[in-house]
């Protein structure tokens, strides 16, 4: 095979970049549903195909302009709305998700003796 992707391989890379589902991308690209999973695995193991997928994924990311900051802003909006609706659990969940976006993890330990919760904030990658 040459240095270029076939039309079917190129379509697979475009389809895979959309949702990351190899089997469905192979089917949408025209591969047989009976062998789509195997074809997907075979295609993704090829360097040219994986580079093409990465290129299309980057295009999708840029098009959608998804960043940590944009996701955090959406979660902050949702948290504010949850507070307005007196949905405390939803607001707390949004806060935890914001922390995770910024590389923090929140460990909760409930003390059985007094019922108090100890919260430890850990940055991902800390030992």
C-alpha positions, 0 to 999 in steps of 0.5 A: 500500500502507498503513502496515502489513505484510501477513500474508505480509510479517510472516511473512517478517520473522519467518522472515528473523530466524530464519536470515537466509536471504531465499530460504528465509524467503520460501518459508516465508512462502508465496512461490513457490519460483520467485520467492522470491529476487526476492521476498526482495530486493524485501521487504528493500528496503522500509523497513517490512520491514527495520525489522520484521526488525530488531525480530524479530532483536533479540527473538531476540538477547535471547531467546538472551542472546547477548553477547560475554561469553557467547560468550567464556565458552563459548570459555573453557570449550571452551579449558579442555576442549581443554587437558584433552584435550591438544588444543593446536591447538583450545585455541589456536583458542579463544584466537584466537577470544576475542581476536577477540570483544574486537576483537583480531587476531593476525598471525603472521609466521614468520621464515624464517631462525630459524623463530621466530614473531613475533606482533603483536596489533592492535586492529580499527580501528587504522591 
